[in-house]
């Protein structure tokens, strides 16, 4: 298969990059696309259709973290070419960027981890060890009797 003049084979691992390139080159953050539209844009043959449709279905069900896009909706549409066919079109949308933590947020989290609960846990462990020691001492005495 040719893609921009070079030999190219669409594999599952290539599809996220193809989708990202397609959306960036179209200059849109949200767009209805079909598998055939992506295949035609990159001059891919019909063997590229299953990986593309599979990936679009995958990012419809959940995020794919290396791809900044998601599929919000899938619709079946009727296409009239040589014969009447029903194909899926996918509403591809750019995901919002991940929020970055501010440096002061990280320091406030460090402070908030040292709360009263931590000291209560330590006190509980010390109490548990004292009870075990007391029970062991009690059972040792009963054995000596």
SULFEN-V262199 format. One record per helix or strand of 2 or more residues. SS is the DSSP state (h for helix, s for strand). FROM is the first residue (numbers start at 1). TO is the last residue. If there is no record, write none. Layout:
# SULFEN-V262199
ss=SS from=FROM to=TO
ss=SS from=FROM to=TO
This chain:
# SULFEN-V262199
ss=s from=2 to=3
ss=s from=6 to=7
ss=h from=12 to=26
ss=s from=30 to=34
ss=h from=35 to=41
ss=h from=46 to=61
ss=s from=69 to=80
ss=s from=84 to=94
ss=h from=103 to=113
ss=h from=116 to=144
